Amino acid sequence: MPDIDWIDGADLCTSVWGILSGSVQPGNDIVIYDGSGRHPAPHCAEYCAMAGKSVKLVGRDGFLAAELTYVERVSWKSKLYEKEVPTRFDHRLVRAERRDNRVVGIFVNELTQKEIELFCDQLVVEHGTIPEDEVFQGLRAASINDGVTDIDALLAGSAQISSGRRQEARFELHRIGDAVASRNIQSAVLDAFRLCRML
């Protein structure tokens, strides 16, 4: 589930996932806020620019796609330059407002704390996702470890200790990757590797 409910004025915002999935049509004049530094915001900017829309990309990091590798970052920079998408960095979205049938994104500069206002038809936000944990919560009570990971054992590369826990249970349960927080697949694979290599 996209993480946009924290925004004051979230009802005026669209998630990048709405645009990229096709469930929401892009407006004509779009401001995209990148609060994660990963692929979705530049991908959405490219998609909207290719559709002939006017697009601006604003990011909280000091540069584009800060969470990605150098090669991925250069690829996105090249694509956005080709599409002439203007970018602005070091700005954090603080709220959205409706004025004169337009949406206004209010951003604060992370270094100077000065606010700016950007007017648009559509304010599109990428801020990661909120974990869907219904399955995890439903299985906790039936697991040996109540879904609790022994962090000390994990960091030491040791097996998860199950003594003193529900011995009648038949499985351990651990939250990994974006079931914990908004993370990428590499994080989930690393978590799984750390847990499973001692089986």
N, C-alpha and C positions, 0 to 999 in steps of 0.2 A: 504494500500500500504506500503510495507516495507521501512523503513527509512535508506537508504544506500547512497543516492546521495551526502551527505556531505563529503564522504571520497575522498581524493585525490587519484585517481586510482580506483574509484568505478566500472569502467568497468571490472576490474579484479576480482571483488568480486561476490559472490553468496549470496543470502539471505537464512537464515535457512528455510524460508517458501518454497523456491524453492525445497530444499532437502526433507522436510517433506511432501510436496504435491505430490512428485514424478515427478514434471515437470523438475527437474534437477537431473541427476544421480550423486551420490557422487564420487569424485576422489579416488585415492588410498592412498594419503598422504594429510591429511586435517588438517588445523588449523581453529578452530571455535572461533570467538570473541564474548564474551557475554557483551554487552553494556547495558543490561536492568536488569539483576539480577532476571529474572523470569524463567518460565518453558522452553521456546523454545530452548535455547542454550544447556542445559544439555540433553534435549530430543533428539535433533539432534545429539549430541555426542554419546549418547547411541545407537541411530538408526544406525549411521555409524559404530560404533564399532561392533555391532551385525552383520553387513554386511561384517565384516572382514577387514575393512579399518583401516589404521593407523591414529589415531586422537589425537590431542592436543587441550585442552580447555584453552583459555586465557580470563580473566575477569578484568574489571576495578575496581570492588569492592574488598574489602579486603578478601572476602571469597565467596564460591559458593552460588548462588541463594539468594543473600542478600535481595531481595524484598519478599521472600516467608516466610512462617511460619517455625518454628523450625522443626516440623515433616516433612514437605515437603523437607526442606533442607537436613535433615538426610537421607531421602529416596534417593534423588539424589546423595548424597555423596556415599552411599552404592552401588548404581548401577554403578557409575563411577569407584569406587575401584574394583568392581567385574570384570569390563571390562578392567581394568588396563589403564584407560585413564589418562595421565599426565595432571596436571593442573598448571596454573600460574596465580596469582592474583596481584592486584594493578597495572595493566598495561592497558594503553589506546591505541587503534589503532589510528595512526596518518596518515598513508598512505600505499598504496600498489603499488608495482612496478613489472615489468617483467624483469627477468634476466636469461639468458641461458635457456630459455624455462621453467622456474619455476616462481612461484609467490612468492614475498617476502612481508611479512607483517612487517611493521616497527611499533614498539610499544614503548611507553615511560612509564617508571616507574613513577607512580603518586607521589611517595615520594622523589625519588632521581633525577628525570628528566633524568635519563640515558636511552638511546635508545638501544633496542635490535632488531635483525632481525631474523625472523623465515621463513624458506623456506618451500614451500609446492607445491602440485599440484593444490590445491583448497583452497581459503580463504573464509570461510563462516561467514557471519556477522548477528548478532541479535542486533538490536538497536531500537526495538519498531516499531511502524507504524506511518504513516502520516494520519491524519484524512481525510476521504472522505466527503467533505461538500457540494457537488453539490445539494443534495435534500434540505439541510438546507438553502443554499443561494437562491434557487429557491422559497422557501416558506416565506422568511423573509418579503418581501414587503406586503404580504397578512395577516400577523399576527398582533395582537393587539400591541405587544411590540417590533416589528421589530427584534425579536430574541434576545433581550437584557434581561438578567436576572438581577434583582435588588439584588445585592449581600448583601446589608445591610438587606433587608427583609429576604433573604434566611438564613443568619446567625442568625437573631433574631427569626426564626421560624414563621415568619408572611407570610400572603398571598402576592403574587406579586401584586403590585399596578399598575392598568392600567389607572388611571385617566390622562387625558391629552394626551393619546395615541390614536391610531386609533380605535375609538369606533364602527365604522361600521364593523370592522373585527370580526370574530367569534371564533378565537382561539389564545392562547398564544403559542409561540414557544421558546424552550430552548435547548441549546446544553448540552449534558451530556456525562459522561463516555469517551470512546475513540473517540467520535465525537469532543472532545475538544483537547485531547492529548492522547498519547499512555498510556492507563491505563487498568486495569482489570475489569471484570464484577462486582466485589464488589463495585468498585467506581461508576459505572453507576447506580447500584441499590440504593446506598446511595444518590446519586444526585437526582434520581427520587423520592425517599422517601421524601427527604427534600422539594422538589417542590410540590409534590402531596398531602402530608398529610394535607395541609391547604385548599384543594378544598372544 
